[in-house]
Amino acid sequence: MLKLLRRSEVLRITGIGGTSTLYDWMARDEFPRPVTLGARAVAWRESDVLAWIDSRRPRDPDKRRTERV
């Protein structure tokens, strides 16, 4: 069954900081585009969002973060 996610759900599930980041990544083809529901409403296919999450490379737990001086 196809499930659609609204923007707030997408931001919560992905951990993306905000709407501007989401739309910036879409403009750069780094995040799936939504489907149009109406004149002023869009939603993302849950399967597209989950596939994007799965495609992200996990952080290397052995790699230490270097601090800037």
Secondary structure by P-SEA (a helix, b strand, c coil): cbbbbcaaaaaaaaccccaaaaaaaaaaccbbbbbbccccbbbccaaaaaaaaaacccccccbbbbbcc
